[in-house]
């Protein structure tokens, strides 16, 4: 294989030592360090790049980019985790973020919290100048799996035994895919690491698509591979210079097209259908960029509408609370106190003025077990409606 061609075949099917039930395992071939682009792919890349350019320009004009992007990152964590079967909602993730007393008590909630922490840690690490490597992914895996299902499956360590996707046993075993045997894992990871290090060698969007496929085909951990693979998508977009910052997230679109997502990845290993996977990936990025642009436009319009409503209020306190609702659309008196630097009565008064303006709505109180009376909870339904799935 030359360095400017996709591998044909895409890898090798090999026997698994001491296993007959699983059939053959797949060892992906190394990815190319150069790759020419032709035909419809050129057009698709141009369209996606134009949308990403509009998105980056739009975010640069926001009054508080980090604040506006905060709920999108929460949504990414919820929906990436949902692809793996969790049931937590975006509302629940916001409420858990709001108050330390409402810490996650079930695995689903903790998995979402861990995903958000791992994403934040990964982006922070890249910002220090550290390279995007498989060893950084290994470190993030430790954060991702802490205290949740799979914690006993050696978080932060590459696997040293065979894994598979699907069910084994019974009269009708359904093994969908078997990644490389553990003895060949180090070689596969070394190849992926070299590929990540060669950033900029050809179109970044294509490099991201190929790296995601390669990571999922290698399946280097006992558990959590899907979520780490989607963290890799976000981080590599910044690493490759496709994005200026983590402002575009693909898990919502991937979750909506979950089965197609799985099928496209599998078709590369089984049939060498790189073209189908690349076309699907570019369509996911295009869809995600259009959706994000629309949601940001609606949030800016809502911000202007809130500013109009606030003209009827003499006190400056409510106006100071409103911008924070775009980053976290739930508030209670303790949070309002922290944001305003005031006494509880003043914070409650500011909240009630926003309720009167229709900006906030009172909902069920937070549980505060063993800590006295519950804290009443208020949400900004109009922000929530825009950002949630």
N, C-alpha and C positions, 0 to 999 in steps of 0.2 A: 504493500500500500504506500502510495506517495503521500506527502504531507499536505496536499491540497485536494484530497478526495475523501469523501466519507467512506468508512470501511465497508467492504463488500466481500464476504458476509460481515454482518455487524458484530459477530463474535463467534465463540465456539461453544458447542454443547458437549459437556464432559460428564463422565461417570462420577458419582459421589461415593467416596470411600465408605464402606460398611452401611450402605443404604440401598434398598431395592424398591421401597414403596414410593420414593419421591421421583423416580425416573432420572432424567438428566438435568444437570445444573448449567446455567448460562454464564459464560465469562465474556463480558463485553470487550471488543477490540479497542485499542487506544483511539482517542479522538484526534482529528487532524489539527495541525497548528496553522493551516491556511485553508481557505475555502472560498471558491469563486461563487458569485451569485448571478443568476440569470432569470429572464422571463418574468413570470407573475410574482416571483419572490421579491424582485427588485421593486415592483410597484407596491406590494404589501408593506415592505420595509419603509418606503418613502411615505406612505400614508400614516403608518404608526409613528415614525419619527416626527412628522409634522404635528400630530396630536400631542406627543410628549413635549415638543417644544412649546406648544400653546399652554400645556399644563404647567411646565416649569416657569414660564413667564407670568402666568396667572398667580401662581403661588408667591412669586417674588413681589407681587404688588399687594399681597394681603397685609393688613396691619399687624397681625401676629401669626405668622405662618405656623409656628410650632403649636400654638393653641388650636388653630383650625384643623391641623392634621391629627391631633391627638385622638379624636373619636374614630378616625379612619384606621389608626393603628389598633385600637381596641376591636374594631370590627374585623380586621384581618386576623387577630388572635382568635376571636370567637369562631370565625368561619373556617380557618385552617384546622382548628381543633374539631369542628363539626364534621369535616371530611373523614376524620378518624372515628366518628361515632359519638362524640360528646353532645350533650343536650342543652348546655348553658346558652342563655340568650344574651344579646347585647345589653339589654336593660340590667340583667343580673351582674354583668361585668362592670357596668358603671356604678352600681350600688356598692359592690364590694370595694371598688376603688375609693368611694366616698368616705367610708368610715372604718377605722381599724377595728371597731367592735363588731363589724359585719364581715369578718374574715371568712374566706371560703371554707365550707365544712364538708364538701364532697369532692370526689376526684375530678368531676367535670369542671367545677369552678377553679380548682387548683391548676388544672392543665391549661386553662385559658390564662390565668395569672402568670404561670411559668413561661408560656409562649411570649407574653408581652415583655417579661423581664429578659428573656433570651434575645428577643429582637432588639431591645434597647441596649443590652450588653454588646451584641454583635456590631451594631452601628457605632456605638461609642468606641469600641476597639478599633474599627476601621478608621475612625476620625483621628486616632493617635498616630496613624501611619503604619500600623501593623498590617501585614499582607493577609489577603483572604486565602486561607489554606484549609486542608482537611483537618488539621490539628486545631484550628479555631473552631471548626464545626464540632469537633469532639468536645472541646471545652463547653460550648453552648449546649450540647446534648446533656451534660451534667446538670446544668441549670434547668433544662426543659423537663427532665425526668425526676427531679427532686420531690419526694413526698407524694407521688401519684402512682397510678397503675403503671407497672413496668419498672418501679424503683428497684425491685430485686433483680432486674435484668442488666445489672452492671452499667449504670449511667456513666457517661464520660469515658467509656472503653469501647474499642472496636471488638466486634464479636470474634470468638475463637471456636465457634461451632456452626453447623449448618442451620440456616433458617429457610423458610419458604412462605409463600403467600397462598392461602387456601387451607382446606381441611384434609387431614390424613386419617385413614382408618375407616372402618365400616365397610359396607358392600360397595359404596360408590365414592371413593376418595376424589376430592375436587382440588387438586393442586394446580393453581393458576400459573405460578411462576416460581422458579427456584434460582436464586442468585448464586454467585460464585461460591465454591467451597472455601472454607476458612483458610486453607493453605495457599490459595491464590489471591486472598484479599489484599495483602500488603502490596503486591505488584499492581493490582487494579487501583488502589488508593494512591500509589506513587505516580501512576500515569495521570490520574485526575488532578493531583497536586501540580504536576508540571503544566497541565493544560490551564489551570487557573492562573498560574504564574505568567503565562504567555499573553496576558490581557492586551487587547488592542491589535492582535495579529490579524483579525478580520472583524467584520461587522459584529458589534457587541450584542445585538438582539439574537443573532444566530448562535453566538458563543454561549449565551445564557440558556437558550433552549437546549443545546447539546449537553451542557454541563448538568442541567437538571435531569435529563434523561439518564446520563451516565451515573449520576449519584444514585438515582432510584434503581437502576439495574444492578449496581454494586451492592446496595442495601447493607451498609457497613455495621449497623447496630442491631442488637437483638430486638429493639422496639423503638418507636419514635422516628423512624426513617422518613415518613411522609412529611411530618412537621418540620424536621430539619431541612429536608429538601426544599420546602417552600420558604423557609428562612433564607436559604441559599439564593433563591430567586431574588428576593428583595435586596440582599446585600450585594449580590453580583451586579445588579443594575447600577448601583452606586460605584462599585469597584471598577466596572468597565466604562464608567463615564456616561452611561445612557441617561442617568438621572443625576441632578445636582445633590439631591437629598432623598431620603426615603419618603416619597410622596405618592407612590403608585403601588397598589397592592393587588395581587392577582387571585388570592384565595376566594373572594366572593364569586368571581366568575367561574373559577374552577369548581367550586362547590355546586353551582347551578348545573354544571355539565360534568358532574363527577364520573359517571360511567364512561362517557366519551374520553375523558382525561385518562382513565385507567386503560381503556382500549387502545388509545393512540400510543401510549408508552409501550404497552405490550407488543403492538404491531411492529415497533422498531426491532425488538429482540427477535421476534418470530419471523418477520418477513423482510427486515431491512428497510421498513417504510419510514425513512428519515423525512422524506418530503411531506408525508401526511402529518407527522408530528410537528414539523416546523410551521406548516400552514395553520394547524390548530393553535399552536402557541402564539403566533403573530395575531391571530384572530382574538385570542384571549386578551392579549395586551391592548389591542385596538378597542375592544369592548370595555375593558377596565378604564382606559384613558377617557373615553367618551363619557362613561358613567361618572367618573371622578370630576371631570370638568363640569358636568351638569349639576352635581351635588354642591360643588364649591360655588357655582353661580347662584344657586338657590340660597345657600347660606349667606352670601354677600347681600342678596336682596332682603333676606330676613333681618340681617343686621341693620340695614337702612330702615326697615319697617319698625324695628324695636326703638331705634333712635327717634323716629317720629312719635311713637307712643310716649316715650319718656319726656317729651316736651311739656306734658301736662303735669309733671311731678316737680315740685320745688326742691326736694331734698336731693343731694348729690349721691347719697349712698346706693339707691337702687341702680343708678347708671353705672356705678363701679362694679356691681355684681354681674350685670348683663354680659359683658365680654367673656367672663369666665364660664358662662353657660355654654358657649360654643365649644369649649374644650371638654367639659364634663357637664352634661345637661341635667344633673341632679344636684340639689343643695339641701342642707338642713341648717339649723341655727349654728351648730359648732363650726361648720365650714364657712358660713357667712361671717362669723366672728373673726375667723383667721384671715379671711380675705379683706375685711374692712378694718380690722384692728379696733373693734369696738366692743361694748358690753352686749350681753344676750338680748336685752330689751331692744336696743337699737338695731341689732341684726334681725330680730323678729319683725320689727317695723318695716325694714327695707324689703324683706321677703313678702310681707302682706301687701305692700304697695305694688309689687310685681304681680302678685295674684290678682289684685284689682284691675291691673292693666291687661290681664289675660296672658302674660308672659310665663307665669308659673302656675301649676296646678298642684293641689295637695293630694298626696297619695298615701298608701299605708305606711305606718311608721317603721323605722328600722328596729330590729330586735337588738336589745342591749342587755343580754342575760347577765344577771348579777350586778348590774350597774345602774339600778334605779329606773326612773321613768324612761319610756322610749323617746327617741328624738323624732319629731315629725319630719316627714320627707316630702320634698317638693320637686317636681320635674318640669323641664321646659319641653313640652310636648312637640312644639313646632320644630325645634332643633332635632329632637329624637326621631321624628318622622322622616326627616331628610337623611339622616346618617344610617339609620338601621336598615337591615335587609327587608 
